[in-house]
Amino acid sequence: MGRGVWLQRVLRHIDGHLDDDLDVETLSRVAALSKYHFHRCFRAATGMGVSRYVQLLRMRRAAWRLAFRDRHSITDIALDSGYEAPEAFSRAFRRVVGQSPSQFRRRPEWQGWHAALRPLAETRRRTMTTQDGYDPQVTIVDFPPTPVAVLAHRGDPALIGDSIRRFIAWRKAAGLPPSRSATFNILYGDPAETPPERFRLDLCAATGRAVEPNHAGVVAGLIPGGRRARLRHVGSDEGLGRAFAYLYGNWLPASGEAVGEAPLFLQRVRFFPDVPEHEAVVDIFLPLA
């Protein structure tokens, strides 16, 4: 069995059962590998032990809930992360992230958070970018002109969490939650290719209402209408790179279409951490000439 087959199966199982007991015996059965060899195969494939991988995934989910979902108490987040008491969770969170959960909730130190979670993100990007067997459906749609409220993030992509927090707070105050207002991200460049000081991304919420002056920096904007190639991505954001590569490298040359002038944008349909990462849904819209 090829590495990609069993590893993808195991990673999907972990994503979908993050609240369960993910012991080696269970995961080795998912992988169809001997339990005596599974942990070495997993480390060789990912660069880390399976228990560390699971811990970092749970800590990332906890951090997102702390930073972006204030309806979740720290006690609830601790229990969902597999800890019987908030104190034990707090100690473990501090060891990984460098802040206590309450400190992170008040004012996240994103640079430290990214450094702590970088091994996990790199592992997932590396293991989720294979094109083997990847054949998503792409449809051409007429996207309507869509008025939006826009918060522009400019600068280091590692600090976009602060912009997201500000935008969430504005949406709550404006009565525009994602359940009532579609959520878009307009992408102007690849963070891996763009110098941090020149990185640009727009956070958008669809609304036909006027955007009143505000301290958050949210202004009125418009996503232009026109022909778009739409690809639905289901899963974590680490897999978006594979979707982009397929659109530009496979679908576009075979389609006979040409890329338009407007930037690529995403519609966030189902959100992590409200749903498990493997159930998150993003529609990718590629403008066509």
C-alpha positions in Angstrom: 0.0 0.0 0.0 1.4 3.4 -1.0 2.2 5.9 1.8 -0.3 8.4 0.6 -3.2 6.0 0.7 -2.9 4.9 4.3 -1.7 8.2 5.6 -4.6 10.2 4.0 -7.0 7.7 5.5 -5.5 8.1 9.0 -5.3 11.9 8.8 -9.0 12.1 7.8 -9.9 9.7 10.6 -8.1 11.9 13.1 -9.7 15.1 11.8 -13.1 13.4 12.1 -12.7 11.9 15.5 -10.7 14.5 17.3 -12.9 14.2 20.4 -12.4 10.4 20.6 -9.6 8.2 22.1 -7.1 8.1 19.2 -4.8 5.4 20.4 -2.2 3.6 18.3 -4.3 0.4 18.2 -7.3 2.2 16.7 -5.2 4.2 14.2 -3.2 1.2 13.1 -6.5 -0.5 12.2 -7.5 2.5 10.2 -4.2 2.4 8.4 -4.3 -1.4 7.9 -0.8 -1.6 9.4 0.6 -3.6 12.2 0.3 -1.7 15.5 3.9 -2.7 16.2 5.1 -0.7 13.2 2.4 2.0 12.8 4.0 4.6 15.1 7.3 4.4 13.2 5.6 4.6 9.8 3.6 7.6 11.0 6.7 9.4 12.3 8.6 8.6 9.1 5.7 10.0 7.0 4.9 13.1 9.0 8.1 14.0 11.0 6.3 13.7 14.4 4.8 11.1 16.6 1.0 10.5 16.4 0.3 11.6 20.0 2.1 14.9 19.3 0.2 15.3 16.1 -3.1 14.8 17.8 -2.2 17.1 20.7 -1.2 19.9 18.3 -4.5 19.5 16.3 -6.5 19.8 19.5 -4.5 22.8 20.6 -5.0 24.5 17.3 -8.8 24.0 17.6 -8.7 25.2 21.1 -6.8 28.3 20.1 -9.3 29.1 17.3 -12.2 28.8 19.8 -10.4 31.0 22.3 -9.6 33.7 19.8 -12.7 33.7 17.6 -15.6 32.0 19.5 -16.2 33.7 22.9 -19.3 31.7 23.4 -17.1 28.7 24.4 -15.9 28.8 28.0 -12.3 27.8 28.8 -13.7 24.9 30.8 -15.7 23.6 27.8 -12.7 24.1 25.6 -10.5 22.2 28.0 -12.9 19.2 28.2 -13.3 19.1 24.4 -9.5 19.0 24.2 -9.3 15.9 26.3 -8.5 17.4 29.7 -10.4 16.6 32.8 -9.7 19.9 34.4 -9.0 23.5 33.1 -5.8 23.6 35.1 -4.2 20.7 33.3 -5.4 22.2 30.0 -3.9 25.6 30.9 -0.5 24.1 31.7 -0.5 22.1 28.4 -1.7 25.1 26.4 1.0 27.3 27.9 3.7 24.8 27.1 2.7 24.6 23.5 1.6 28.2 22.7 3.5 30.3 25.3 0.4 31.9 26.8 -2.3 30.8 29.2 -5.7 30.2 27.6 -7.1 33.4 29.3 -4.1 35.4 28.1 -4.5 34.1 24.5 -8.3 34.9 24.6 -7.6 38.5 25.7 -4.7 39.2 23.4 -3.2 36.4 21.2 0.5 36.5 20.5 0.2 35.3 16.9 3.9 35.1 16.1 4.4 32.6 19.0 1.3 30.7 18.1 2.4 30.3 14.5 5.9 29.2 15.6 4.4 26.6 17.9 2.0 25.3 15.3 4.4 25.5 12.3 5.4 21.8 12.4 1.8 20.8 12.3 0.9 23.2 9.5 4.0 22.1 7.4 3.2 18.4 8.0 -0.4 18.9 6.8 0.5 21.0 3.8 3.1 18.4 2.8 0.7 15.4 3.2 -2.4 17.1 1.7 -0.9 18.5 -1.5 -0.6 15.3 -3.5 -2.6 15.4 -6.8 -2.9 11.6 -6.8 -6.6 10.7 -7.5 -7.6 14.4 -7.0 -10.2 15.3 -9.6 -12.7 17.9 -8.2 -15.6 19.1 -10.2 -15.2 22.6 -11.6 -18.3 24.5 -12.9 -18.6 27.8 -14.7 -21.1 30.1 -13.1 -22.3 33.7 -13.6 -21.5 35.3 -10.3 -23.8 38.3 -9.5 -22.3 41.7 -8.4 -22.3 41.4 -4.7 -22.2 44.5 -2.3 -20.0 43.7 0.7 -18.7 45.2 3.9 -14.9 45.0 3.7 -12.1 44.9 6.2 -8.7 45.1 4.5 -5.8 43.3 6.0 -2.5 44.7 5.0 0.8 43.4 6.2 2.2 40.2 7.8 -0.2 37.3 7.1 0.8 35.9 10.5 -1.1 38.7 12.1 -4.4 38.2 10.2 -5.9 36.8 13.3 -6.2 40.3 14.7 -8.0 41.5 11.6 -10.4 38.5 11.8 -11.1 39.3 15.5 -11.9 42.9 14.6 -14.1 41.9 11.7 -16.0 39.3 13.8 -16.6 42.0 16.5 -17.9 44.4 13.8 -20.2 41.8 12.3 -21.7 41.1 15.7 -22.3 44.7 16.4 -23.8 45.3 12.9 -26.1 42.2 13.1 -24.4 40.5 10.1 -23.4 37.0 11.4 -22.4 34.4 8.8 -25.8 32.7 9.1 -27.4 35.9 7.5 -24.5 37.3 5.5 -22.2 35.3 3.1 -18.5 35.5 4.0 -15.9 36.1 1.4 -12.1 36.4 1.3 -10.5 38.2 -1.6 -7.0 37.0 -2.3 -4.4 39.3 -3.9 -1.3 37.2 -3.6 0.3 34.0 -2.2 1.6 34.5 1.3 4.4 32.2 0.5 5.5 34.4 -2.4 4.7 37.9 -1.1 6.9 39.9 1.2 5.0 40.1 4.6 4.8 43.9 4.4 3.1 43.7 1.0 0.6 41.0 1.8 -3.0 41.9 1.1 -6.3 40.1 1.8 -9.9 41.4 2.1 -12.4 40.0 4.7 -15.9 40.6 3.3 -19.5 40.1 4.5 -22.3 40.4 1.9 -24.7 43.2 2.7 -27.0 45.5 0.8 -27.1 48.0 3.8 -25.0 51.1 4.1 -21.8 50.6 6.1 -21.8 53.3 8.8 -18.5 54.9 9.8 -16.8 52.7 12.4 -13.6 52.3 14.4 -12.9 48.8 13.0 -12.0 50.2 9.6 -14.8 48.4 7.7 -15.9 50.1 4.5 -18.4 49.4 1.7 -17.2 47.4 -1.3 -18.3 45.4 -4.3 -17.3 42.0 -5.6 -17.8 42.4 -9.4 -20.1 40.1 -11.2 -19.0 37.9 -14.1 -18.1 34.5 -15.3 -16.3 32.4 -12.7 -14.9 28.9 -12.5 -16.1 27.5 -9.2 -14.4 24.7 -7.3 -15.7 23.5 -4.0 -13.0 22.6 -1.5 -14.0 20.4 1.5 -11.5 20.1 4.2 -8.9 22.2 6.0 -7.2 25.3 4.6 -3.9 23.3 4.2 -5.6 21.6 1.2 -6.4 24.9 -0.6 -3.0 24.9 -2.2 -3.8 21.6 -4.0 -7.1 23.1 -5.2 -5.4 26.2 -6.5 -2.8 24.1 -8.3 -5.5 22.0 -9.9 -7.4 25.0 -11.1 -4.5 26.8 -12.6 -2.4 23.8 -13.6 -4.9 21.2 -14.8 -8.4 22.6 -15.3 -7.5 26.0 -16.9 -5.2 24.7 -19.7 -7.7 21.9 -20.5 -10.7 24.2 -20.5 -9.6 26.6 -23.2 -10.6 29.5 -20.9 -8.5 32.5 -20.0 -8.1 34.1 -16.6 -9.8 37.4 -16.0 -8.4 40.6 -14.5 -10.1 40.4 -11.1 -8.5 38.6 -8.2 -9.3 35.1 -7.0 -11.8 35.0 -4.1 -13.3 32.4 -1.7 -16.7 32.0 -0.1 -16.6 30.4 3.3 -19.6 28.2 3.4 -18.9 26.1 6.5 -16.4 27.3 9.1 -13.8 25.6 11.3 -13.9 25.5 14.3 -17.8 25.4 14.2 -17.4 22.2 12.2 -14.4 19.8 12.2 -11.7 20.7 9.8 -12.5 17.9 7.4 -16.1 19.2 7.1 -15.2 22.9 6.4 -16.4 24.0 3.0 -14.9 26.7 0.8 -16.0 27.7 -2.7 -13.1 29.0 -4.8 -14.0 31.4 -7.6 -11.6 32.0 -10.4 -12.5 35.0 -12.6 -12.6 34.2 -16.3 -12.1 36.5 -19.3 
